[in-house]
Amino acid sequence: MNFKKILFGLISFFAFLAVLLMVEKGSSTSFDSSAANWMHSFSFLRFFGIFGTELVIGGGSIALIIFLWSWKKDYYGIALLLVSVAGGNLLNKWLKGAVMRERPAMAHGEEGYSFTSGHAMVGIIFYLLAAFFIAGSMRRNPSKKGVYIAAGLLALLTGLSRIVTYAHYPTDVIGGYFLGFSVFMFLLALYEKLQTKSKRI
C-alpha cells in the first residue's frame, strides 16, 4: 500500500515539475489566458475561496487535532497534520519567493507572488487529510468514499475560486494541486509506516 502512495506521490510531483517548467519558460501564457477567460464566467465559485483561508484551515486543523487527541489518541496523526499543513504552507511561501511570478494584472488587494496557489496546495493537503481521518472512523465503505469525494471536490473548488477572483493564473492552481497531492501522499505513506511499526512494539 505504501508503494502505491509513493508512486502516486511521485507521479504528481513530476506533473508539478512539468507545470513549473512551463511557467518558467513562459509557455503557459496561452493556456492561462484561454482557461482564465473560460473560468471567469463561473462567478459563483468565488464563494469557495473562504475554504482556503488561514482562518478556516487553521480552525479546521485545531478541530481535527482535538478529534485525534480526545477520541483516537493518535499522536502520529497530530504530528502528520501539523507537518503537512504548516510545512505545506511554508513550502508554498518559499516556492513563491523562488519562482517570483507576478500576480495577474487584476489581482487587486492580493499580496506576494503567484506560483503556486496556497489555496490549492494547502487546501488539498488539509481536506484530504481531514477525509482520511474522518473516513478512518467509519465502518461503511460507501460512506468513506463519500467523504473522500466531498473533500476532493471542496479542495478542487477552493483552488478554482482563485482563478475566478483573478488572484492566480490557472497554472498556479494546477501546480498547487499537484504539489499538494504529492506532499499528502508522501507524508501519508510515512505516517502509515510509523503506525505499523508502533503496533509491533
RODO-2510 file (C-alpha; in nm, 4 decimals, decimal comma):
residues 201
     n   res          X          Y          Z
     1     m     0,0000     0,0000     0,0000
     2     n     0,2833     0,2417     0,0860
     3     f     0,4403     0,1670    -0,2517
     4     k     0,1249     0,2836    -0,4296
     5     k     0,1122     0,6031    -0,2251
     6     i     0,4764     0,6806    -0,3010
     7     l     0,4219     0,6020    -0,6688
     8     f     0,1192     0,8312    -0,6919
     9     g     0,3117     1,0948    -0,5000
    10     l     0,5998     1,0750    -0,7469
    11     i     0,3684     1,0935    -1,0487
    12     s     0,2023     1,4019    -0,9020
    13     f     0,5390     1,5594    -0,8192
    14     f     0,6703     1,5112    -1,1721
    15     a     0,3461     1,6584    -1,3054
    16     f     0,4122     1,9590    -1,0822
    17     l     0,7640     1,9896    -1,2223
    18     a     0,6200     1,9876    -1,5747
    19     v     0,3861     2,2759    -1,4848
    20     l     0,6734     2,4616    -1,3178
    21     l     0,8855     2,4221    -1,6299
    22     m     0,6024     2,5608    -1,8453
    23     v     0,5729     2,8621    -1,6173
    24     e     0,9478     2,9248    -1,6083
    25     k     0,9742     2,9069    -1,9870
    26     g     0,6658     3,1229    -2,0397
    27     s     0,4944     2,8571    -2,2485
    28     s     0,1859     2,8537    -2,0240
    29     t     0,0696     3,2027    -2,1275
    30     s    -0,1726     3,0915    -2,3982
    31     f    -0,3260     2,8193    -2,1819
    32     d    -0,3562     3,0512    -1,8822
    33     s    -0,5293     3,3169    -2,0879
    34     s    -0,7786     3,0783    -2,2512
    35     a    -0,8553     2,8855    -1,9336
    36     a    -0,8923     3,2013    -1,7245
    37     n    -1,1322     3,3604    -1,9758
    38     w    -1,3454     3,0466    -1,9684
    39     m    -1,3362     3,0170    -1,5873
    40     h    -1,4352     3,3774    -1,5195
    41     s    -1,7906     3,3042    -1,6320
    42     f    -1,8362     3,0797    -1,3243
    43     s    -1,8631     3,3676    -1,0805
    44     f    -2,0388     3,1525    -0,8170
    45     l    -1,7036     2,9859    -0,7443
    46     r    -1,5941     3,2993    -0,5591
    47     f    -1,7785     3,1693    -0,2550
    48     f    -1,5451     2,8722    -0,2161
    49     g    -1,2409     3,0941    -0,1654
    50     i    -1,3216     3,1160     0,2053
    51     f    -1,2429     2,7451     0,2471
    52     g    -0,8786     2,8096     0,1632
    53     t    -0,8232     3,0934     0,4097
    54     e    -0,5901     3,0611     0,7069
    55     l    -0,8864     3,1151     0,9401
    56     v    -1,0854     2,8193     0,8062
    57     i    -0,7935     2,5799     0,7555
    58     g    -0,6359     2,6857     1,0848
    59     g    -0,9640     2,6426     1,2718
    60     g    -1,0284     2,3126     1,0965
    61     s    -0,6814     2,1905     1,1885
    62     i    -0,7394     2,2716     1,5561
    63     a    -1,0715     2,0861     1,5484
    64     l    -0,9045     1,7876     1,3830
    65     i    -0,6244     1,7870     1,6415
    66     i    -0,8821     1,7824     1,9215
    67     f    -1,0595     1,4926     1,7495
    68     l    -0,7355     1,2953     1,7062
    69     w    -0,6243     1,3593     2,0631
    70     s    -0,9501     1,3117     2,2541
    71     w    -1,1126     1,0335     2,0538
    72     k    -0,8298     0,8365     1,8996
    73     k    -0,5157     0,9300     2,0962
    74     d    -0,3438     0,9356     1,7565
    75     y    -0,0260     1,1317     1,8239
    76     y     0,1300     1,0332     1,4922
    77     g    -0,1826     1,1696     1,3262
    78     i    -0,1468     1,5007     1,5089
    79     a     0,2170     1,5209     1,4007
    80     l     0,1172     1,4368     1,0428
    81     l    -0,1423     1,7129     1,0412
    82     l     0,0952     1,9752     1,1816
    83     v     0,3815     1,8870     0,9477
    84     s     0,1561     1,8613     0,6430
    85     v    -0,0426     2,1815     0,6850
    86     a     0,2204     2,4059     0,8450
    87     g     0,5008     2,2571     0,6338
    88     g     0,2923     2,2813     0,3191
    89     n     0,2224     2,6467     0,3896
    90     l     0,5925     2,7220     0,4425
    91     l     0,6866     2,5289     0,1290
    92     n     0,4284     2,7241    -0,0691
    93     k     0,5640     3,0586     0,0509
    94     w     0,9222     2,9529    -0,0221
    95     l     0,8265     2,8404    -0,3707
    96     k     0,6518     3,1682    -0,4458
    97     g     0,9668     3,3557    -0,3478
    98     a     1,1845     3,1249    -0,5567
    99     v     0,9744     3,1445    -0,8746
   100     m     0,8766     3,5138    -0,8313
   101     r     0,5843     3,5011    -1,0723
   102     e     0,3808     3,8198    -1,0657
   103     r     0,0086     3,8042    -0,9948
   104     p    -0,2477     3,8545    -1,2734
   105     a    -0,2998     4,2198    -1,3625
   106     m    -0,6430     4,2304    -1,1963
   107     a    -0,5366     4,0727    -0,8662
   108     h    -0,6487     4,3708    -0,6579
   109     g    -0,5554     4,3564    -0,2895
   110     e    -0,3501     4,0372    -0,3245
   111     e    -0,0004     4,0292    -0,1776
   112     g     0,3052     3,8255    -0,2686
   113     y     0,3884     3,6235    -0,5750
   114     s     0,1584     3,3929    -0,7658
   115     f     0,3065     3,0438    -0,8183
   116     t     0,1777     2,8253    -0,6632
   117     s    -0,1680     2,8935    -0,5232
   118     g    -0,1709     2,8424    -0,1476
   119     h    -0,5474     2,7871    -0,1526
   120     a    -0,4991     2,4994    -0,3982
   121     m    -0,1882     2,3474    -0,2426
   122     v    -0,2617     2,3751     0,1305
   123     g    -0,6318     2,3233     0,0667
   124     i    -0,5856     1,9854    -0,0976
   125     i    -0,3446     1,8770     0,1778
   126     f    -0,5809     1,9716     0,4583
   127     y    -0,9089     1,8497     0,3110
   128     l    -0,7674     1,5140     0,2011
   129     l    -0,6112     1,4679     0,5456
   130     a    -0,9423     1,5521     0,7090
   131     a    -1,1134     1,2984     0,4824
   132     f    -0,8514     1,0360     0,5689
   133     f    -0,9051     1,0681     0,9435
   134     i    -1,2836     1,1061     0,9274
   135     a    -1,3218     0,8115     0,6888
   136     g    -1,0932     0,6084     0,9152
   137     s    -1,3516     0,6338     1,1925
   138     m    -1,6296     0,4997     0,9695
   139     r    -1,7249     0,1387     0,9079
   140     r    -1,9207     0,1544     0,5821
   141     n    -1,7166     0,1791     0,2624
   142     p    -1,9789     0,3831     0,0692
   143     s    -1,9695     0,6445     0,3470
   144     k    -1,5899     0,6548     0,3326
   145     k    -1,5944     0,7092    -0,0424
   146     g    -1,8481     0,9860     0,0020
   147     v    -1,6199     1,1660     0,2478
   148     y    -1,3248     1,1482     0,0069
   149     i    -1,5368     1,2673    -0,2858
   150     a    -1,6712     1,5611    -0,0830
   151     a    -1,3237     1,6567     0,0388
   152     g    -1,1707     1,6298    -0,3071
   153     l    -1,4493     1,8373    -0,4595
   154     l    -1,4154     2,1040    -0,1903
   155     a    -1,0389     2,1231    -0,2436
   156     l    -1,0933     2,1470    -0,6206
   157     l    -1,3477     2,4286    -0,5924
   158     t    -1,1334     2,6138    -0,3387
   159     g    -0,8475     2,6264    -0,5864
   160     l    -1,0690     2,7232    -0,8800
   161     s    -1,2106     3,0146    -0,6824
   162     r    -0,8699     3,1816    -0,7034
   163     i    -0,8867     3,1887    -1,0832
   164     v    -1,2351     3,3415    -1,0832
   165     t    -1,1217     3,6197    -0,8463
   166     y    -0,8144     3,6938    -1,0642
   167     a    -0,5847     3,6085    -0,7710
   168     h    -0,3990     3,3352    -0,9628
   169     y    -0,3347     3,2004    -1,3087
   170     p    -0,4786     2,8552    -1,3874
   171     t    -0,1289     2,7013    -1,3864
   172     d    -0,0737     2,8397    -1,0341
   173     v    -0,3758     2,6418    -0,9205
   174     i    -0,2909     2,3266    -1,1182
   175     g     0,0660     2,3327    -0,9881
   176     g    -0,0683     2,3745    -0,6353
   177     y    -0,2946     2,0719    -0,6759
   178     f    -0,0101     1,8518    -0,7981
   179     l     0,2425     1,9587    -0,5337
   180     g    -0,0131     1,9459    -0,2533
   181     f    -0,1248     1,5971    -0,3528
   182     s     0,2334     1,4713    -0,3661
   183     v     0,3036     1,6125    -0,0172
   184     f    -0,0122     1,4450     0,1096
   185     m     0,0777     1,1060    -0,0376
   186     f     0,4421     1,1088     0,0777
   187     l     0,3590     1,2043     0,4360
   188     l     0,0632     0,9663     0,4486
   189     a     0,2927     0,6805     0,3456
   190     l     0,5346     0,7809     0,6235
   191     y     0,2504     0,8008     0,8758
   192     e     0,1223     0,4527     0,7925
   193     k     0,4740     0,3118     0,8172
   194     l     0,5200     0,4644     1,1623
   195     q     0,1785     0,3367     1,2689
   196     t     0,2681    -0,0152     1,1583
   197     k     0,5992    -0,0053     1,3476
   198     s     0,4345     0,1252     1,6658
   199     k     0,1843    -0,1627     1,6637
   200     r     0,4693    -0,4145     1,6524
   201     i     0,6342    -0,2713     1,9639
***
